Amino acid sequence: ILRYSNATDACNPYKNGCLSALSEQFHQKLTLTSAVGLIFVLLQVLSLHGSCILICHSQPSRPPVGVYEPI
């Protein structure tokens, strides 16, 4: 039996694991880039952060991971 838990958490990139891969990429680039490159990396991470949320909300028919929990 599956219980439908908080759907907003599934759209939260901090909780659905969407940002974990992005933050790893960010920290790798952070050690390699200069201060000028850092601005570009920050913009890239922010756009990807938005993409995580947009993908979740644009596909409501496919429930994200972590929405259904076994009772």
PyMOL Python script that loads the backbone (N, CA, C, O; Angstrom):
from pymol import cmd

cmd.read_pdbstr("""\
ATOM      1  N   ILE A   1       0.855  -1.186   0.000  1.00  0.00           N
ATOM      2  CA  ILE A   1       0.000   0.000   0.000  1.00  0.00           C
ATOM      3  C   ILE A   1       0.898   1.244   0.000  1.00  0.00           C
ATOM      4  O   ILE A   1       1.862   1.326   0.761  1.00  0.00           O
ATOM      5  N   LEU A   2       0.566   2.205  -0.860  1.00  0.00           N
ATOM      6  CA  LEU A   2       1.364   3.417  -0.960  1.00  0.00           C
ATOM      7  C   LEU A   2       0.576   4.610  -0.451  1.00  0.00           C
ATOM      8  O   LEU A   2      -0.605   4.774  -0.754  1.00  0.00           O
ATOM      9  N   ARG A   3       1.246   5.426   0.317  1.00  0.00           N
ATOM     10  CA  ARG A   3       0.627   6.650   0.831  1.00  0.00           C
ATOM     11  C   ARG A   3       1.227   7.853   0.109  1.00  0.00           C
ATOM     12  O   ARG A   3       2.444   7.933  -0.062  1.00  0.00           O
ATOM     13  N   TYR A   4       0.390   8.772  -0.308  1.00  0.00           N
ATOM     14  CA  TYR A   4       0.852   9.952  -1.023  1.00  0.00           C
ATOM     15  C   TYR A   4       1.337  10.983  -0.011  1.00  0.00           C
ATOM     16  O   TYR A   4       0.543  11.568   0.725  1.00  0.00           O
ATOM     17  N   SER A   5       2.638  11.195   0.016  1.00  0.00           N
ATOM     18  CA  SER A   5       3.187  12.148   0.976  1.00  0.00           C
ATOM     19  C   SER A   5       3.250  13.541   0.360  1.00  0.00           C
ATOM     20  O   SER A   5       2.699  13.772  -0.716  1.00  0.00           O
ATOM     21  N   ASN A   6       3.912  14.458   1.030  1.00  0.00           N
ATOM     22  CA  ASN A   6       3.942  15.860   0.631  1.00  0.00           C
ATOM     23  C   ASN A   6       4.524  16.015  -0.774  1.00  0.00           C
ATOM     24  O   ASN A   6       5.704  15.750  -1.001  1.00  0.00           O
ATOM     25  N   ALA A   7       3.683  16.448  -1.708  1.00  0.00           N
ATOM     26  CA  ALA A   7       4.128  16.559  -3.092  1.00  0.00           C
ATOM     27  C   ALA A   7       5.066  17.745  -3.295  1.00  0.00           C
ATOM     28  O   ALA A   7       5.863  17.753  -4.233  1.00  0.00           O
ATOM     29  N   THR A   8       4.975  18.741  -2.425  1.00  0.00           N
ATOM     30  CA  THR A   8       5.846  19.897  -2.588  1.00  0.00           C
ATOM     31  C   THR A   8       7.294  19.516  -2.322  1.00  0.00           C
ATOM     32  O   THR A   8       8.205  20.092  -2.916  1.00  0.00           O
ATOM     33  N   ASP A   9       7.517  18.559  -1.441  1.00  0.00           N
ATOM     34  CA  ASP A   9       8.877  18.104  -1.185  1.00  0.00           C
ATOM     35  C   ASP A   9       9.470  17.457  -2.427  1.00  0.00           C
ATOM     36  O   ASP A   9      10.677  17.528  -2.657  1.00  0.00           O
ATOM     37  N   ALA A  10       8.612  16.822  -3.229  1.00  0.00           N
ATOM     38  CA  ALA A  10       9.112  16.180  -4.434  1.00  0.00           C
ATOM     39  C   ALA A  10       9.566  17.218  -5.450  1.00  0.00           C
ATOM     40  O   ALA A  10      10.457  16.956  -6.258  1.00  0.00           O
ATOM     41  N   CYS A  11       8.952  18.399  -5.408  1.00  0.00           N
ATOM     42  CA  CYS A  11       9.344  19.470  -6.307  1.00  0.00           C
ATOM     43  C   CYS A  11      10.442  20.336  -5.706  1.00  0.00           C
ATOM     44  O   CYS A  11      10.931  21.257  -6.360  1.00  0.00           O
ATOM     45  N   ASN A  12      10.827  20.057  -4.485  1.00  0.00           N
ATOM     46  CA  ASN A  12      11.907  20.795  -3.849  1.00  0.00           C
ATOM     47  C   ASN A  12      13.226  20.172  -4.278  1.00  0.00           C
ATOM     48  O   ASN A  12      13.524  19.045  -3.883  1.00  0.00           O
ATOM     49  N   PRO A  13      14.031  20.879  -5.082  1.00  0.00           N
ATOM     50  CA  PRO A  13      15.263  20.288  -5.593  1.00  0.00           C
ATOM     51  C   PRO A  13      16.254  19.925  -4.492  1.00  0.00           C
ATOM     52  O   PRO A  13      17.141  19.097  -4.701  1.00  0.00           O
ATOM     53  N   TYR A  14      16.105  20.548  -3.310  1.00  0.00           N
ATOM     54  CA  TYR A  14      17.006  20.204  -2.222  1.00  0.00           C
ATOM     55  C   TYR A  14      16.653  18.852  -1.610  1.00  0.00           C
ATOM     56  O   TYR A  14      17.502  18.208  -0.994  1.00  0.00           O
ATOM     57  N   LYS A  15      15.393  18.417  -1.780  1.00  0.00           N
ATOM     58  CA  LYS A  15      14.962  17.174  -1.159  1.00  0.00           C
ATOM     59  C   LYS A  15      14.843  16.021  -2.145  1.00  0.00           C
ATOM     60  O   LYS A  15      14.931  14.860  -1.746  1.00  0.00           O
ATOM     61  N   ASN A  16      14.642  16.327  -3.453  1.00  0.00           N
ATOM     62  CA  ASN A  16      14.468  15.236  -4.408  1.00  0.00           C
ATOM     63  C   ASN A  16      15.777  14.811  -5.052  1.00  0.00           C
ATOM     64  O   ASN A  16      15.779  13.974  -5.955  1.00  0.00           O
ATOM     65  N   GLY A  17      16.905  15.384  -4.595  1.00  0.00           N
ATOM     66  CA  GLY A  17      18.199  14.960  -5.102  1.00  0.00           C
ATOM     67  C   GLY A  17      18.579  15.579  -6.431  1.00  0.00           C
ATOM     68  O   GLY A  17      19.622  15.248  -6.994  1.00  0.00           O
ATOM     69  N   CYS A  18      17.743  16.476  -6.939  1.00  0.00           N
ATOM     70  CA  CYS A  18      18.029  17.080  -8.232  1.00  0.00           C
ATOM     71  C   CYS A  18      19.254  17.980  -8.147  1.00  0.00           C
ATOM     72  O   CYS A  18      20.027  18.077  -9.100  1.00  0.00           O
ATOM     73  N   LEU A  19      19.428  18.636  -7.007  1.00  0.00           N
ATOM     74  CA  LEU A  19      20.544  19.572  -6.876  1.00  0.00           C
ATOM     75  C   LEU A  19      21.834  18.904  -6.440  1.00  0.00           C
ATOM     76  O   LEU A  19      22.899  19.514  -6.532  1.00  0.00           O
ATOM     77  N   SER A  20      21.767  17.660  -5.964  1.00  0.00           N
ATOM     78  CA  SER A  20      22.989  17.045  -5.447  1.00  0.00           C
ATOM     79  C   SER A  20      24.043  16.917  -6.533  1.00  0.00           C
ATOM     80  O   SER A  20      25.217  17.204  -6.300  1.00  0.00           O
ATOM     81  N   ALA A  21      23.626  16.485  -7.729  1.00  0.00           N
ATOM     82  CA  ALA A  21      24.579  16.372  -8.829  1.00  0.00           C
ATOM     83  C   ALA A  21      25.051  17.749  -9.280  1.00  0.00           C
ATOM     84  O   ALA A  21      26.209  17.929  -9.656  1.00  0.00           O
ATOM     85  N   LEU A  22      24.135  18.723  -9.239  1.00  0.00           N
ATOM     86  CA  LEU A  22      24.500  20.074  -9.665  1.00  0.00           C
ATOM     87  C   LEU A  22      25.507  20.693  -8.715  1.00  0.00           C
ATOM     88  O   LEU A  22      26.446  21.354  -9.158  1.00  0.00           O
ATOM     89  N   SER A  23      25.329  20.492  -7.414  1.00  0.00           N
ATOM     90  CA  SER A  23      26.243  21.084  -6.451  1.00  0.00           C
ATOM     91  C   SER A  23      27.633  20.465  -6.573  1.00  0.00           C
ATOM     92  O   SER A  23      28.638  21.145  -6.368  1.00  0.00           O
ATOM     93  N   GLU A  24      27.692  19.165  -6.911  1.00  0.00           N
ATOM     94  CA  GLU A  24      28.989  18.537  -7.113  1.00  0.00           C
ATOM     95  C   GLU A  24      29.698  19.162  -8.306  1.00  0.00           C
ATOM     96  O   GLU A  24      30.893  19.451  -8.242  1.00  0.00           O
ATOM     97  N   GLN A  25      28.965  19.371  -9.393  1.00  0.00           N
ATOM     98  CA  GLN A  25      29.544  20.033 -10.559  1.00  0.00           C
ATOM     99  C   GLN A  25      30.001  21.441 -10.196  1.00  0.00           C
ATOM    100  O   GLN A  25      31.057  21.899 -10.631  1.00  0.00           O
ATOM    101  N   PHE A  26      29.190  22.112  -9.398  1.00  0.00           N
ATOM    102  CA  PHE A  26      29.503  23.490  -9.025  1.00  0.00           C
ATOM    103  C   PHE A  26      30.803  23.548  -8.228  1.00  0.00           C
ATOM    104  O   PHE A  26      31.649  24.403  -8.488  1.00  0.00           O
ATOM    105  N   HIS A  27      30.969  22.650  -7.261  1.00  0.00           N
ATOM    106  CA  HIS A  27      32.172  22.673  -6.429  1.00  0.00           C
ATOM    107  C   HIS A  27      33.402  22.284  -7.231  1.00  0.00           C
ATOM    108  O   HIS A  27      34.496  22.792  -6.980  1.00  0.00           O
ATOM    109  N   GLN A  28      33.227  21.377  -8.205  1.00  0.00           N
ATOM    110  CA  GLN A  28      34.354  21.023  -9.056  1.00  0.00           C
ATOM    111  C   GLN A  28      34.796  22.218  -9.891  1.00  0.00           C
ATOM    112  O   GLN A  28      35.992  22.483 -10.018  1.00  0.00           O
ATOM    113  N   LYS A  29      33.826  22.941 -10.464  1.00  0.00           N
ATOM    114  CA  LYS A  29      34.158  24.112 -11.273  1.00  0.00           C
ATOM    115  C   LYS A  29      34.686  25.240 -10.404  1.00  0.00           C
ATOM    116  O   LYS A  29      35.512  26.036 -10.850  1.00  0.00           O
ATOM    117  N   LEU A  30      34.219  25.313  -9.177  1.00  0.00           N
ATOM    118  CA  LEU A  30      34.608  26.401  -8.282  1.00  0.00           C
ATOM    119  C   LEU A  30      36.106  26.379  -8.033  1.00  0.00           C
ATOM    120  O   LEU A  30      36.731  27.433  -7.911  1.00  0.00           O
ATOM    121  N   THR A  31      36.688  25.187  -7.958  1.00  0.00           N
ATOM    122  CA  THR A  31      38.116  25.087  -7.695  1.00  0.00           C
ATOM    123  C   THR A  31      38.932  25.347  -8.957  1.00  0.00           C
ATOM    124  O   THR A  31      40.135  25.597  -8.879  1.00  0.00           O
ATOM    125  N   LEU A  32      38.287  25.289 -10.115  1.00  0.00           N
ATOM    126  CA  LEU A  32      39.015  25.423 -11.371  1.00  0.00           C
ATOM    127  C   LEU A  32      38.871  26.799 -12.003  1.00  0.00           C
ATOM    128  O   LEU A  32      39.693  27.190 -12.832  1.00  0.00           O
ATOM    129  N   THR A  33      37.829  27.539 -11.620  1.00  0.00           N
ATOM    130  CA  THR A  33      37.539  28.775 -12.336  1.00  0.00           C
ATOM    131  C   THR A  33      38.098  29.985 -11.613  1.00  0.00           C
ATOM    132  O   THR A  33      38.397  29.937 -10.420  1.00  0.00           O
ATOM    133  N   SER A  34      38.232  31.066 -12.357  1.00  0.00           N
ATOM    134  CA  SER A  34      38.634  32.337 -11.762  1.00  0.00           C
ATOM    135  C   SER A  34      37.395  33.053 -11.235  1.00  0.00           C
ATOM    136  O   SER A  34      36.290  32.513 -11.272  1.00  0.00           O
ATOM    137  N   ALA A  35      37.591  34.268 -10.747  1.00  0.00           N
ATOM    138  CA  ALA A  35      36.459  35.030 -10.219  1.00  0.00           C
ATOM    139  C   ALA A  35      35.480  35.379 -11.341  1.00  0.00           C
ATOM    140  O   ALA A  35      34.271  35.438 -11.115  1.00  0.00           O
ATOM    141  N   VAL A  36      35.994  35.607 -12.534  1.00  0.00           N
ATOM    142  CA  VAL A  36      35.117  35.926 -13.668  1.00  0.00           C
ATOM    143  C   VAL A  36      34.308  34.699 -14.055  1.00  0.00           C
ATOM    144  O   VAL A  36      33.112  34.799 -14.328  1.00  0.00           O
ATOM    145  N   GLY A  37      34.955  33.546 -14.079  1.00  0.00           N
ATOM    146  CA  GLY A  37      34.263  32.315 -14.425  1.00  0.00           C
ATOM    147  C   GLY A  37      33.254  31.924 -13.373  1.00  0.00           C
ATOM    148  O   GLY A  37      32.270  31.244 -13.666  1.00  0.00           O
ATOM    149  N   LEU A  38      33.495  32.353 -12.145  1.00  0.00           N
ATOM    150  CA  LEU A  38      32.584  31.993 -11.047  1.00  0.00           C
ATOM    151  C   LEU A  38      31.195  32.570 -11.289  1.00  0.00           C
ATOM    152  O   LEU A  38      30.191  31.926 -10.987  1.00  0.00           O
ATOM    153  N   ILE A  39      31.138  33.780 -11.831  1.00  0.00           N
ATOM    154  CA  ILE A  39      29.837  34.398 -12.106  1.00  0.00           C
ATOM    155  C   ILE A  39      29.061  33.559 -13.115  1.00  0.00           C
ATOM    156  O   ILE A  39      27.859  33.344 -12.964  1.00  0.00           O
ATOM    157  N   PHE A  40      29.762  33.087 -14.146  1.00  0.00           N
ATOM    158  CA  PHE A  40      29.105  32.270 -15.168  1.00  0.00           C
ATOM    159  C   PHE A  40      28.617  30.961 -14.564  1.00  0.00           C
ATOM    160  O   PHE A  40      27.520  30.499 -14.878  1.00  0.00           O
ATOM    161  N   VAL A  41      29.428  30.365 -13.701  1.00  0.00           N
ATOM    162  CA  VAL A  41      29.037  29.104 -13.069  1.00  0.00           C
ATOM    163  C   VAL A  41      27.819  29.304 -12.178  1.00  0.00           C
ATOM    164  O   VAL A  41      26.920  28.463 -12.151  1.00  0.00           O
ATOM    165  N   LEU A  42      27.789  30.414 -11.450  1.00  0.00           N
ATOM    166  CA  LEU A  42      26.631  30.700 -10.593  1.00  0.00           C
ATOM    167  C   LEU A  42      25.358  30.838 -11.415  1.00  0.00           C
ATOM    168  O   LEU A  42      24.313  30.310 -11.035  1.00  0.00           O
ATOM    169  N   LEU A  43      25.439  31.548 -12.544  1.00  0.00           N
ATOM    170  CA  LEU A  43      24.276  31.694 -13.407  1.00  0.00           C
ATOM    171  C   LEU A  43      23.843  30.339 -13.952  1.00  0.00           C
ATOM    172  O   LEU A  43      22.651  30.060 -14.079  1.00  0.00           O
ATOM    173  N   GLN A  44      24.825  29.499 -14.272  1.00  0.00           N
ATOM    174  CA  GLN A  44      24.515  28.174 -14.811  1.00  0.00           C
ATOM    175  C   GLN A  44      23.800  27.335 -13.758  1.00  0.00           C
ATOM    176  O   GLN A  44      22.818  26.661 -14.068  1.00  0.00           O
ATOM    177  N   VAL A  45      24.279  27.368 -12.527  1.00  0.00           N
ATOM    178  CA  VAL A  45      23.665  26.589 -11.454  1.00  0.00           C
ATOM    179  C   VAL A  45      22.246  27.081 -11.179  1.00  0.00           C
ATOM    180  O   VAL A  45      21.341  26.281 -10.946  1.00  0.00           O
ATOM    181  N   LEU A  46      22.056  28.406 -11.206  1.00  0.00           N
ATOM    182  CA  LEU A  46      20.720  28.948 -10.961  1.00  0.00           C
ATOM    183  C   LEU A  46      19.748  28.525 -12.054  1.00  0.00           C
ATOM    184  O   LEU A  46      18.594  28.205 -11.770  1.00  0.00           O
ATOM    185  N   SER A  47      20.207  28.521 -13.299  1.00  0.00           N
ATOM    186  CA  SER A  47      19.320  28.119 -14.387  1.00  0.00           C
ATOM    187  C   SER A  47      18.986  26.639 -14.280  1.00  0.00           C
ATOM    188  O   SER A  47      17.852  26.240 -14.547  1.00  0.00           O
ATOM    189  N   LEU A  48      19.966  25.813 -13.889  1.00  0.00           N
ATOM    190  CA  LEU A  48      19.709  24.385 -13.720  1.00  0.00           C
ATOM    191  C   LEU A  48      18.783  24.152 -12.532  1.00  0.00           C
ATOM    192  O   LEU A  48      17.934  23.261 -12.562  1.00  0.00           O
ATOM    193  N   HIS A  49      18.951  24.958 -11.486  1.00  0.00           N
ATOM    194  CA  HIS A  49      18.071  24.873 -10.317  1.00  0.00           C
ATOM    195  C   HIS A  49      16.626  25.108 -10.738  1.00  0.00           C
ATOM    196  O   HIS A  49      15.722  24.395 -10.303  1.00  0.00           O
ATOM    197  N   GLY A  50      16.412  26.120 -11.595  1.00  0.00           N
ATOM    198  CA  GLY A  50      15.074  26.386 -12.094  1.00  0.00           C
ATOM    199  C   GLY A  50      14.569  25.260 -12.983  1.00  0.00           C
ATOM    200  O   GLY A  50      13.380  24.940 -12.983  1.00  0.00           O
ATOM    201  N   SER A  51      15.484  24.666 -13.740  1.00  0.00           N
ATOM    202  CA  SER A  51      15.077  23.568 -14.626  1.00  0.00           C
ATOM    203  C   SER A  51      14.571  22.383 -13.818  1.00  0.00           C
ATOM    204  O   SER A  51      13.617  21.720 -14.227  1.00  0.00           O
ATOM    205  N   CYS A  52      15.189  22.108 -12.687  1.00  0.00           N
ATOM    206  CA  CYS A  52      14.753  21.000 -11.834  1.00  0.00           C
ATOM    207  C   CYS A  52      13.292  21.191 -11.429  1.00  0.00           C
ATOM    208  O   CYS A  52      12.492  20.257 -11.479  1.00  0.00           O
ATOM    209  N   ILE A  53      12.962  22.414 -11.026  1.00  0.00           N
ATOM    210  CA  ILE A  53      11.601  22.692 -10.571  1.00  0.00           C
ATOM    211  C   ILE A  53      10.630  22.667 -11.744  1.00  0.00           C
ATOM    212  O   ILE A  53       9.521  22.146 -11.630  1.00  0.00           O
ATOM    213  N   LEU A  54      11.059  23.243 -12.891  1.00  0.00           N
ATOM    214  CA  LEU A  54      10.175  23.289 -14.053  1.00  0.00           C
ATOM    215  C   LEU A  54       9.872  21.888 -14.562  1.00  0.00           C
ATOM    216  O   LEU A  54       8.735  21.588 -14.926  1.00  0.00           O
ATOM    217  N   ILE A  55      10.886  21.033 -14.589  1.00  0.00           N
ATOM    218  CA  ILE A  55      10.675  19.660 -15.062  1.00  0.00           C
ATOM    219  C   ILE A  55       9.676  18.949 -14.165  1.00  0.00           C
ATOM    220  O   ILE A  55       8.815  18.212 -14.646  1.00  0.00           O
ATOM    221  N   CYS A  56       9.791  19.168 -12.872  1.00  0.00           N
ATOM    222  CA  CYS A  56       8.878  18.511 -11.933  1.00  0.00           C
ATOM    223  C   CYS A  56       7.454  18.962 -12.174  1.00  0.00           C
ATOM    224  O   CYS A  56       6.546  18.135 -12.254  1.00  0.00           O
ATOM    225  N   HIS A  57       7.242  20.275 -12.292  1.00  0.00           N
ATOM    226  CA  HIS A  57       5.885  20.798 -12.411  1.00  0.00           C
ATOM    227  C   HIS A  57       5.298  20.594 -13.801  1.00  0.00           C
ATOM    228  O   HIS A  57       4.078  20.607 -13.963  1.00  0.00           O
ATOM    229  N   SER A  58       6.154  20.404 -14.808  1.00  0.00           N
ATOM    230  CA  SER A  58       5.638  20.225 -16.160  1.00  0.00           C
ATOM    231  C   SER A  58       5.266  18.774 -16.428  1.00  0.00           C
ATOM    232  O   SER A  58       4.659  18.474 -17.456  1.00  0.00           O
ATOM    233  N   GLN A  59       5.620  17.869 -15.520  1.00  0.00           N
ATOM    234  CA  GLN A  59       5.304  16.451 -15.685  1.00  0.00           C
ATOM    235  C   GLN A  59       4.554  15.931 -14.465  1.00  0.00           C
ATOM    236  O   GLN A  59       5.058  15.054 -13.764  1.00  0.00           O
ATOM    237  N   PRO A  60       3.353  16.457 -14.197  1.00  0.00           N
ATOM    238  CA  PRO A  60       2.618  16.017 -13.007  1.00  0.00           C
ATOM    239  C   PRO A  60       2.105  14.592 -13.125  1.00  0.00           C
ATOM    240  O   PRO A  60       1.800  13.950 -12.120  1.00  0.00           O
ATOM    241  N   SER A  61       2.010  14.092 -14.368  1.00  0.00           N
ATOM    242  CA  SER A  61       1.477  12.743 -14.539  1.00  0.00           C
ATOM    243  C   SER A  61       2.486  11.691 -14.077  1.00  0.00           C
ATOM    244  O   SER A  61       2.112  10.573 -13.721  1.00  0.00           O
ATOM    245  N   ARG A  62       3.758  12.058 -14.089  1.00  0.00           N
ATOM    246  CA  ARG A  62       4.777  11.121 -13.629  1.00  0.00           C
ATOM    247  C   ARG A  62       5.268  11.580 -12.265  1.00  0.00           C
ATOM    248  O   ARG A  62       6.053  12.524 -12.180  1.00  0.00           O
ATOM    249  N   PRO A  63       4.819  10.925 -11.189  1.00  0.00           N
ATOM    250  CA  PRO A  63       5.184  11.386  -9.846  1.00  0.00           C
ATOM    251  C   PRO A  63       6.688  11.284  -9.612  1.00  0.00           C
ATOM    252  O   PRO A  63       7.288  10.257  -9.932  1.00  0.00           O
ATOM    253  N   PRO A  64       7.302  12.315  -9.067  1.00  0.00           N
ATOM    254  CA  PRO A  64       8.731  12.284  -8.787  1.00  0.00           C
ATOM    255  C   PRO A  64       9.070  11.274  -7.703  1.00  0.00           C
ATOM    256  O   PRO A  64       8.208  10.824  -6.948  1.00  0.00           O
ATOM    257  N   VAL A  65      10.335  10.938  -7.650  1.00  0.00           N
ATOM    258  CA  VAL A  65      10.801   9.978  -6.649  1.00  0.00           C
ATOM    259  C   VAL A  65      10.598  10.568  -5.261  1.00  0.00           C
ATOM    260  O   VAL A  65      10.874  11.746  -5.033  1.00  0.00           O
ATOM    261  N   GLY A  66      10.122   9.755  -4.349  1.00  0.00           N
ATOM    262  CA  GLY A  66       9.959  10.202  -2.973  1.00  0.00           C
ATOM    263  C   GLY A  66       8.560  10.683  -2.645  1.00  0.00           C
ATOM    264  O   GLY A  66       8.282  11.036  -1.499  1.00  0.00           O
ATOM    265  N   VAL A  67       7.677  10.703  -3.628  1.00  0.00           N
ATOM    266  CA  VAL A  67       6.320  11.159  -3.348  1.00  0.00           C
ATOM    267  C   VAL A  67       5.504  10.039  -2.715  1.00  0.00           C
ATOM    268  O   VAL A  67       4.716  10.271  -1.798  1.00  0.00           O
ATOM    269  N   TYR A  68       5.699   8.836  -3.209  1.00  0.00           N
ATOM    270  CA  TYR A  68       4.948   7.700  -2.674  1.00  0.00           C
ATOM    271  C   TYR A  68       5.792   6.964  -1.633  1.00  0.00           C
ATOM    272  O   TYR A  68       6.931   6.578  -1.898  1.00  0.00           O
ATOM    273  N   GLU A  69       5.221   6.780  -0.465  1.00  0.00           N
ATOM    274  CA  GLU A  69       5.923   6.078   0.617  1.00  0.00           C
ATOM    275  C   GLU A  69       5.109   4.865   1.046  1.00  0.00           C
ATOM    276  O   GLU A  69       3.890   4.951   1.195  1.00  0.00           O
ATOM    277  N   PRO A  70       5.780   3.739   1.242  1.00  0.00           N
ATOM    278  CA  PRO A  70       5.050   2.551   1.720  1.00  0.00           C
ATOM    279  C   PRO A  70       4.583   2.735   3.158  1.00  0.00           C
ATOM    280  O   PRO A  70       5.288   3.316   3.983  1.00  0.00           O
ATOM    281  N   ILE A  71       3.408   2.244   3.441  1.00  0.00           N
ATOM    282  CA  ILE A  71       2.859   2.359   4.801  1.00  0.00           C
ATOM    283  C   ILE A  71       3.288   1.143   5.620  1.00  0.00           C
ATOM    284  O   ILE A  71       2.936   1.035   6.795  1.00  0.00           O
TER     285      ILE A  71
END
""", "prot")
cmd.dss("prot")
cmd.show_as("cartoon", "prot")
cmd.util.cbc("prot")
cmd.orient("prot")
